[in-house]
Amino acid sequence: MARVSKSEAEWRAQLTPEQYRVLREKGTERPFTGEYDHTFEPGIYRCAGCGAELFTSGTKYDSGCGWPAFYAPASAEAIDEEVDTSYGMVRTEVMCAACGGHLGHLFPDGPHPTGIRYCINSAALEHEEK
């Protein structure tokens, strides 16, 4: 996957303030407020920063957590993961592999077949209908 590299000024010019806060500053939108929390139309969810394909509607489900939830990424190469120890918790942070943008977190309480829940900020995504 080709890496996307931009200056902070370029990111600020391209993204909305909320997208910048989430993607570049590792922010989190308030639960149940995101555009895609209850969206289930067929399509692809792309990174709002670089357009990389991250998730598909076929793996999206309603977890009740307040953020869009997926049980698998579009491909293993689509995302990067690292340990996040902020706020006194130990979690797995999920980032776009192409641009490094913060997407959300990964939890081990998802449905079959993976048992994983990718809890993703709507501000980090753009939905492309199919």
BAKE-835137 format. One record per residue: residue number from 1; x, y, z of N, C-alpha, C, CB in turn. Coordinates in nm, 4 decimals, decimal comma. Each point is the difference from the previous one (the first is absolute). Glycine has a CB too. Layout:
% residues N
SITE/resi/n_x/n_y/n_z/ca_x/ca_y/ca_z/c_x/c_y/c_z/cb_x/cb_y/cb_z
SITE/NUM/X/Y/Z/X/Y/Z/X/Y/Z/X/Y/Z
...
This chain:
% residues 130
SITE/resi/n_x/n_y/n_z/ca_x/ca_y/ca_z/c_x/c_y/c_z/cb_x/cb_y/cb_z
SITE/1/0,0849/-0,1177/0,0000/-0,0849/0,1177/0,0000/0,0893/0,1239/0,0000/-0,1858/-0,1240/0,1225
SITE/2/0,1551/0,2177/-0,2093/0,0772/0,1239/-0,0097/-0,0262/0,0871/0,1225/-0,0090/-0,0102/-0,2522
SITE/3/0,1144/0,0631/0,3109/-0,0120/0,0866/0,1173/-0,0331/0,1430/-0,0428/0,1633/-0,1456/0,1258
SITE/4/-0,2527/0,2090/-0,0527/-0,0394/0,1380/-0,0253/0,0667/0,0865/0,1064/-0,2234/-0,0696/-0,1047
SITE/5/0,2978/0,1690/0,0597/0,0701/0,0883/0,0922/-0,0342/0,1446/-0,0340/0,1877/-0,1682/0,0280
SITE/6/-0,2375/0,2413/0,0722/-0,0355/0,1406/-0,0182/0,0464/0,0775/0,1216/-0,1995/-0,0598/-0,1435
SITE/7/0,2204/0,1873/0,1258/0,0344/0,0855/0,1130/-0,1266/0,0233/0,0835/0,1884/0,1127/-0,1321
SITE/8/-0,1701/-0,0690/0,2554/-0,1160/0,0299/0,0835/-0,0845/0,1107/-0,0626/0,1290/-0,0702/0,2039
SITE/9/-0,0646/0,1659/-0,2700/-0,0741/0,1072/-0,0677/-0,0861/-0,0572/-0,1125/0,1835/0,1637/0,0563
SITE/10/-0,1302/-0,2591/-0,1305/-0,0771/-0,0636/-0,1075/-0,1185/-0,0779/0,0567/0,2085/-0,0159/-0,1394
SITE/11/-0,1868/-0,0576/0,2509/-0,1097/-0,0738/0,0628/-0,1084/0,0967/0,0468/0,1601/-0,1814/0,0720
SITE/12/-0,1199/0,2899/-0,0076/-0,0976/0,0974/0,0504/-0,0818/0,0626/-0,1139/0,1536/0,0476/0,1933
SITE/13/-0,0891/-0,0232/-0,3066/-0,0694/0,0593/-0,1150/-0,0995/-0,0983/-0,0623/0,2011/0,1436/-0,0435
SITE/14/-0,1709/-0,2715/0,0481/-0,0834/-0,1027/-0,0640/-0,1154/-0,0462/0,0877/0,2001/-0,0728/-0,1250
SITE/15/-0,1783/0,0578/0,2542/-0,0968/-0,0610/0,0903/-0,0860/0,1035/0,0716/0,1573/-0,1893/0,0298
SITE/16/-0,2767/0,1489/0,0091/-0,0817/0,0854/0,0869/0,0682/0,0032/0,1369/-0,2180/-0,0561/-0,1262
SITE/17/0,1841/0,1518/0,2102/0,0598/0,0023/0,1341/-0,0229/-0,1302/0,0775/-0,0337/0,2468/0,0018
SITE/18/-0,0843/-0,3060/-0,0116/-0,0279/-0,1261/0,0701/0,0812/-0,1151/-0,0592/-0,2313/0,0822/0,0526
SITE/19/0,2408/-0,0907/-0,1839/0,0820/-0,1042/-0,0622/0,1460/0,0150/0,0423/-0,1581/-0,0092/-0,1964
SITE/20/0,2076/0,1314/0,1987/0,1387/0,0239/0,0404/0,0209/-0,0435/0,1453/0,0161/0,1931/-0,1627
SITE/21/-0,1077/-0,1568/0,2512/0,0114/-0,0354/0,1411/0,0042/-0,1517/0,0185/-0,1210/0,2113/0,0609
SITE/22/0,0357/-0,2826/-0,1327/-0,0042/-0,1458/0,0115/0,1196/-0,0644/-0,0696/-0,2501/0,0100/0,0105
SITE/23/0,2681/0,0172/-0,1378/0,1032/-0,0678/-0,0792/0,1432/0,0374/0,0382/-0,1641/-0,0070/-0,1827
SITE/24/0,1906/0,1342/0,2071/0,1376/0,0457/0,0204/0,0361/0,0197/0,1468/-0,0141/0,1091/-0,2209
SITE/25/-0,0878/-0,0857/0,3075/0,0275/0,0236/0,1418/-0,0523/-0,1130/0,0891/-0,0094/0,2452/-0,0458
SITE/26/-0,0341/-0,3554/-0,0150/-0,0481/-0,1186/0,0708/-0,1201/0,0291/0,0895/0,2316/-0,0877/-0,0065
SITE/27/-0,3196/0,1727/-0,0433/-0,1208/0,0331/0,0743/-0,1064/-0,1068/-0,0149/0,0520/0,2399/-0,0306
SITE/28/-0,1583/-0,2255/0,1082/-0,1140/-0,0913/-0,0064/-0,1278/0,0828/-0,0030/0,1274/-0,1822/0,1240
SITE/29/-0,2164/0,1506/-0,2165/-0,1283/0,0693/-0,0023/-0,0889/-0,0537/0,1116/0,0197/0,0373/-0,2494
SITE/30/-0,1145/0,0425/0,2921/-0,0923/-0,0438/0,1044/-0,0815/-0,1195/-0,0514/-0,0127/0,2364/0,0950
SITE/31/-0,0181/-0,3326/-0,0065/-0,0779/-0,1165/-0,0431/-0,1380/0,0408/-0,0506/0,1239/-0,1408/0,1657
SITE/32/-0,1718/0,0656/-0,2639/-0,1336/0,0150/-0,0592/-0,0180/0,1309/-0,0774/-0,0866/-0,1391/0,1860
SITE/33/0,1959/0,2086/-0,2190/-0,0106/0,1258/-0,0741/0,0543/-0,0105/-0,1419/0,0190/0,1197/0,2157
SITE/34/0,0538/-0,2244/-0,2469/0,0650/-0,0128/-0,1297/-0,0961/-0,0317/-0,1132/0,2006/-0,0740/0,1200
SITE/35/-0,1663/0,1247/-0,2357/-0,0819/-0,0157/-0,1199/-0,0258/-0,1460/-0,0372/0,0918/0,2158/-0,0782
SITE/36/0,0038/-0,3043/0,1028/-0,0114/-0,1380/-0,0477/-0,0353/-0,1008/0,1097/0,1642/0,0599/-0,1743
SITE/37/-0,1984/-0,0135/0,2934/-0,0333/-0,0918/0,1090/-0,1140/-0,0937/-0,0396/0,0760/0,1722/0,1656
SITE/38/-0,1792/-0,1198/-0,2290/-0,1144/-0,0830/-0,0387/-0,0211/-0,0040/-0,1510/-0,1048/0,0550/0,2182
SITE/39/0,2119/-0,0484/-0,2948/-0,0061/-0,0097/-0,1452/0,0379/-0,1423/-0,0407/0,0562/0,2473/-0,0269
SITE/40/-0,1420/-0,3104/-0,0518/0,0275/-0,1377/-0,0414/-0,0182/-0,0209/-0,1497/-0,0714/-0,0745/0,2251
SITE/41/0,0754/0,1827/-0,3039/-0,0115/-0,0135/-0,1443/0,1234/-0,0723/-0,0546/-0,1401/0,2111/-0,0124
SITE/42/0,1221/-0,2888/-0,0938/0,1133/-0,0706/-0,0604/0,1072/0,0975/-0,0479/-0,1547/-0,1842/-0,0689
SITE/43/0,2789/0,1448/0,0859/0,1080/0,0836/-0,0489/0,1314/-0,0231/0,0716/-0,1695/0,1655/-0,0594
SITE/44/0,2586/-0,0728/0,0363/0,1360/-0,0048/0,0526/0,0191/0,1191/0,0927/0,0870/-0,1186/-0,2079
SITE/45/-0,0188/0,0955/0,3177/0,0365/0,1085/0,0913/0,1477/0,0294/-0,0222/-0,1772/-0,0669/0,1731
SITE/46/0,2035/0,1908/-0,2147/0,1358/0,0441/-0,0315/0,0506/0,0960/0,1068/-0,0459/-0,0291/-0,2454
SITE/47/0,1769/0,0422/0,2519/0,0620/0,0956/0,0903/-0,0364/0,1407/-0,0451/0,1906/-0,1596/0,0496
SITE/48/-0,2403/0,2420/0,0421/-0,0361/0,1381/-0,0327/0,1241/0,0840/-0,0290/-0,2044/-0,0213/0,1437
SITE/49/0,3204/-0,0269/-0,1046/0,1228/0,0742/-0,0248/0,0622/-0,0269/-0,1349/0,0362/-0,0038/0,2399
SITE/50/-0,0321/-0,1239/-0,2788/0,0733/-0,0341/-0,1227/-0,0801/-0,0811/-0,1009/0,2031/0,0052/0,1362
SITE/51/-0,3223/-0,0503/-0,1005/-0,0843/-0,0751/-0,0928/0,0283/-0,1486/-0,0070/-0,0142/0,2052/-0,1274
SITE/52/0,1055/-0,2560/0,2100/0,0305/-0,1435/-0,0020/-0,1223/-0,0804/0,0445/0,2439/0,0489/0,0469
SITE/53/-0,2658/-0,1638/-0,1090/-0,1099/-0,0887/0,0374/0,0329/-0,0661/0,1330/-0,0588/-0,0408/-0,2430
SITE/54/-0,0284/0,0602/0,3418/0,0253/-0,0518/0,1347/-0,0940/-0,1133/0,0399/0,0823/0,2248/0,0602
SITE/55/-0,2129/-0,2077/-0,0838/-0,1009/-0,0969/0,0411/-0,1077/-0,0099/-0,1070/0,0457/0,0489/0,2432
SITE/56/-0,1216/-0,1580/-0,2411/-0,1136/-0,0150/-0,0905/-0,1282/-0,0109/0,0815/0,1460/-0,1133/-0,1731
SITE/57/-0,2565/0,1466/0,1109/-0,1289/-0,0063/0,0694/-0,0351/-0,1422/0,0414/-0,0751/0,1986/-0,1297
SITE/58/0,1306/-0,2979/0,0630/-0,0277/-0,1390/0,0341/0,0520/-0,0423/0,1360/0,0058/-0,0460/-0,2390
SITE/59/0,0891/0,1211/0,2947/0,0546/-0,0334/0,1313/-0,0463/0,0991/0,1073/0,1991/-0,1021/-0,1133
SITE/60/-0,2878/0,1930/0,0768/-0,0497/0,0997/0,0958/-0,1189/-0,0585/0,0744/0,0791/0,1916/-0,1463
SITE/61/-0,0885/-0,1605/0,2752/-0,1126/-0,0485/0,0783/-0,0320/0,1011/0,1100/0,0625/-0,2410/-0,0496
SITE/62/-0,1790/0,2285/0,1096/-0,0416/0,0902/0,1071/0,0409/-0,0607/0,1326/-0,1942/0,0869/-0,1367
SITE/63/0,3027/-0,0357/0,1924/0,0506/-0,0523/0,1271/-0,0653/0,0684/0,1193/0,2166/-0,0515/-0,1118
SITE/64/-0,2834/0,1650/0,0869/-0,0603/0,0758/0,1079/0,0995/0,0848/0,0775/-0,1684/-0,1776/0,0157
SITE/65/0,2927/0,1853/-0,0648/0,1051/0,0722/0,0724/-0,0036/0,1509/-0,0241/0,1392/-0,2047/-0,0155
SITE/66/-0,2107/0,2496/-0,0878/-0,0078/0,1426/-0,0283/0,0894/0,0476/-0,1124/-0,0566/0,0276/0,2336
SITE/67/0,1352/-0,1182/-0,2897/0,0868/0,0310/-0,1140/-0,0197/-0,1087/-0,1055/0,1709/0,1185/0,1493
SITE/68/-0,1381/-0,0907/-0,2746/-0,0058/-0,1064/-0,1008/0,0891/-0,1172/0,0425/-0,0453/0,1711/-0,1820
SITE/69/-0,0053/-0,2920/0,1667/0,0738/-0,1196/0,0391/0,0092/-0,0963/-0,1173/-0,0761/0,0279/0,2380
SITE/70/0,1932/-0,0880/-0,2516/0,0280/-0,0963/-0,1061/0,0685/-0,1200/0,0636/0,0202/0,1831/-0,1772
SITE/71/-0,0419/-0,3039/0,1228/0,0686/-0,1155/0,0557/0,1263/-0,0373/-0,0769/-0,2194/-0,0798/0,0800
SITE/72/0,2496/0,1518/-0,1900/0,1223/-0,0266/-0,0756/0,0291/0,1194/-0,0911/-0,0423/-0,2512/0,0077
SITE/73/0,1703/0,2774/-0,0335/0,0350/0,1048/-0,0965/-0,0174/-0,0519/-0,1426/0,1631/0,1005/0,1647
SITE/74/-0,1574/-0,0113/-0,2610/-0,0122/-0,0390/-0,1409/0,1137/-0,0942/-0,0401/-0,1138/0,2193/-0,0507
SITE/75/0,2319/-0,1974/0,1069/0,1145/-0,0886/-0,0228/0,0947/0,0147/0,1179/-0,0220/0,0182/-0,2532
SITE/76/0,1091/-0,1156/0,2715/0,0972/0,0059/0,1095/0,0953/0,1170/-0,0168/-0,0164/-0,2472/0,0250
SITE/77/0,0375/0,2905/-0,1485/0,0929/0,1100/-0,0272/-0,0637/0,1368/0,0190/0,1171/-0,1482/-0,1596
SITE/78/-0,2488/0,1550/0,1777/-0,0713/0,1277/0,0063/0,0270/0,0781/0,1274/-0,1741/-0,1018/-0,1402
SITE/79/0,1984/0,0312/0,2502/0,0153/0,0673/0,1283/0,1295/-0,0393/0,0695/-0,2474/0,0081/0,0201
SITE/80/0,2916/0,0808/0,0674/0,1107/-0,0286/0,0916/-0,0577/0,0024/0,1404/0,1762/0,1015/-0,1561
SITE/81/-0,1111/-0,1727/0,2462/-0,0432/-0,0050/0,1390/0,1191/0,0254/0,0899/-0,1849/-0,1612/-0,0566
SITE/82/0,1588/0,2260/0,1713/0,1037/0,0146/0,1017/-0,0653/0,0131/0,1365/0,1556/0,1094/-0,1661
SITE/83/-0,0795/-0,1374/0,2704/-0,0506/0,0090/0,1368/-0,0197/0,1463/0,0369/0,1164/-0,2153/0,0630
SITE/84/-0,2315/0,2448/-0,0034/-0,0351/0,1351/0,0453/-0,0232/-0,0075/0,1509/-0,1049/0,0635/-0,2266
SITE/85/0,1892/0,0060/0,3035/-0,0123/-0,0008/0,1461/-0,0518/0,1333/0,0540/0,1867/-0,1657/0,0097
SITE/86/-0,2490/0,2455/-0,0954/-0,0522/0,1297/0,0440/-0,1187/-0,0179/0,0936/0,0779/0,1033/-0,2144
SITE/87/-0,1018/-0,0034/0,2965/-0,1141/0,0047/0,0906/-0,0031/-0,1161/0,0997/-0,1242/0,1169/-0,1794
SITE/88/0,2407/-0,1715/0,2122/0,0081/-0,1064/0,0992/-0,0555/-0,1334/-0,0461/-0,0156/0,1750/0,1681
SITE/89/-0,0040/-0,1915/-0,2991/-0,0518/-0,1250/-0,0553/0,1041/-0,0627/-0,0918/-0,2366/0,0869/0,0152
SITE/90/0,2232/-0,2141/-0,0386/0,0825/-0,0680/-0,1003/-0,0947/-0,0470/-0,1090/0,1771/-0,0741/0,1712
SITE/91/-0,1616/0,1355/-0,2899/-0,0862/-0,0323/-0,1137/0,0869/-0,0183/-0,1229/-0,1939/0,1292/0,0991
SITE/92/0,1323/-0,1751/-0,2061/0,0681/-0,0095/-0,1279/-0,0530/0,1095/-0,0903/0,0337/-0,2493/0,0260
SITE/93/0,0535/0,3433/-0,0621/-0,0367/0,1078/-0,0909/0,0030/-0,0510/-0,1433/0,0916/0,1721/0,1600
SITE/94/-0,1860/-0,1254/-0,2414/-0,0066/-0,0365/-0,1413/0,0267/0,1257/-0,0820/-0,1658/-0,1894/0,0452
SITE/95/0,2584/0,1780/-0,1412/0,0362/0,1119/-0,0865/-0,0055/-0,0407/-0,1454/0,1444/0,0928/0,1800
SITE/96/-0,1661/0,0041/-0,2680/0,0065/-0,0231/-0,1435/0,1452/-0,0325/-0,0350/-0,1976/0,1569/-0,0460
SITE/97/0,2195/-0,2686/-0,0211/0,1364/-0,0396/-0,0364/0,0603/0,0928/-0,1038/-0,0591/-0,2353/0,0516
SITE/98/-0,0240/0,3013/-0,1305/0,0515/0,0858/-0,1065/0,0455/0,1365/0,0512/-0,1511/-0,1180/-0,1575
SITE/99/0,0732/0,1797/0,2477/0,0346/0,1365/0,0429/0,0281/0,0118/0,1491/-0,1394/0,0823/-0,1853
SITE/100/0,1197/-0,1895/0,2608/0,0259/0,0034/0,1433/-0,1084/0,0667/0,0816/0,2359/0,0021/-0,0566
SITE/101/-0,3482/0,0331/-0,0063/-0,1085/0,0670/0,0713/-0,0635/-0,0899/0,1050/-0,0421/0,1365/-0,2028
SITE/102/0,0111/-0,0784/0,3190/-0,0673/-0,0724/0,1081/-0,1440/-0,0287/-0,0419/0,1479/0,1103/0,1754
SITE/103/-0,1884/-0,2365/-0,1633/-0,1360/-0,0403/-0,0372/-0,0856/-0,0284/0,1220/0,0895/-0,0943/-0,2117
SITE/104/-0,0336/0,0267/0,3092/-0,0740/-0,0407/0,1186/0,0769/-0,1066/0,0738/-0,2167/0,0562/-0,1106
SITE/105/0,1439/-0,1536/0,1670/0,0634/-0,1057/0,0781/-0,0591/-0,1365/-0,0329/0,0448/0,1651/0,1818
SITE/106/0,0282/-0,2678/-0,1446/-0,0351/-0,1392/-0,0253/-0,0270/-0,0668/0,1340/0,1401/-0,0076/-0,2125
SITE/107/-0,2498/-0,0679/0,2211/-0,0367/-0,0678/0,1233/-0,0315/-0,1470/-0,0289/-0,0892/0,2168/0,0955
SITE/108/0,1129/-0,3055/0,0032/-0,0210/-0,1442/-0,0207/-0,1422/-0,0460/0,0329/0,2402/-0,0321/0,0514
SITE/109/-0,3414/0,1145/-0,0813/-0,1377/-0,0360/0,0352/-0,0948/0,0058/-0,1196/0,0439/0,0860/0,2287
SITE/110/0,0080/-0,1115/-0,3454/-0,0819/0,0046/-0,1214/-0,0686/-0,1314/-0,0304/0,1529/0,1710/-0,0867
SITE/111/-0,2324/-0,1707/-0,0193/-0,0748/-0,1206/-0,0383/0,0874/-0,0999/-0,0776/-0,2093/0,1387/-0,0072
SITE/112/0,1516/-0,2546/-0,0185/0,0648/-0,0985/-0,0869/0,0012/0,0560/-0,1403/-0,0739/-0,1947/0,1449
SITE/113/0,1661/0,1683/-0,2305/0,0983/-0,1059/0,0155/0,1304/0,0432/0,0669/-0,0999/-0,1001/-0,1994
SITE/114/0,1229/0,2284/0,2244/0,1297/0,0439/0,0526/0,0029/0,0201/0,1503/0,0369/0,1068/-0,2161
SITE/115/-0,1496/-0,0726/0,2773/-0,0016/0,0315/0,1420/0,0629/0,1345/0,0314/0,0077/-0,2418/0,0450
SITE/116/0,0146/0,3230/-0,1484/0,0667/0,1290/0,0144/-0,0982/0,1119/-0,0339/0,2240/-0,1040/-0,0567
SITE/117/-0,2116/0,2163/0,1311/-0,0810/0,1184/-0,0292/0,0936/0,1167/-0,0289/-0,1901/-0,0829/0,1475
SITE/118/0,1867/0,1287/-0,2726/0,0713/0,1216/-0,0380/-0,0977/0,1143/0,0263/0,1469/-0,1177/-0,1787
SITE/119/-0,1205/0,1966/0,2812/-0,0843/0,1120/0,0412/0,0605/0,1256/-0,0620/-0,0705/-0,1138/0,2202
SITE/120/0,0058/0,1678/-0,3237/0,0610/0,1005/-0,0870/-0,0781/0,1315/0,0048/0,0854/-0,1834/-0,1492
SITE/121/-0,0136/0,2944/0,1532/-0,0620/0,1321/-0,0029/-0,0565/0,0290/-0,1387/0,1581/0,0795/0,1790
SITE/122/-0,2820/-0,0323/-0,1858/-0,0586/0,0385/-0,1288/0,0815/0,1083/-0,0681/-0,2249/-0,0606/0,0871
SITE/123/0,2814/0,1533/-0,0091/0,0778/0,1102/-0,0580/0,1232/-0,0486/-0,0747/-0,0811/0,1452/0,1834
SITE/124/0,1241/-0,2672/-0,1564/0,1169/-0,0561/-0,0682/-0,0376/-0,0705/-0,1299/0,1099/-0,0268/0,2217
SITE/125/-0,2393/0,0170/-0,2493/-0,0487/-0,0786/-0,1139/-0,0756/0,0827/-0,1019/-0,0126/-0,1933/0,1502
SITE/126/0,0097/0,1426/-0,2724/-0,0896/0,0464/-0,1060/-0,0626/-0,1236/-0,0612/0,1384/0,2102/-0,0475
SITE/127/-0,2694/-0,2098/0,0321/-0,0703/-0,1157/-0,0551/-0,0211/0,0177/-0,1496/-0,1140/-0,0385/0,2207
SITE/128/0,1539/-0,0604/-0,2954/-0,0202/-0,0019/-0,1453/-0,1043/-0,1065/-0,0286/0,2390/0,0780/-0,0498
SITE/129/-0,3581/-0,0355/0,0073/-0,1080/-0,0947/-0,0252/0,0293/-0,0864/-0,1213/-0,1606/0,1600/0,1021
SITE/130/0,1166/-0,2847/-0,0960/0,0172/-0,0937/-0,1112/-0,1351/-0,0410/-0,0522/0,2159/-0,0829/0,0953
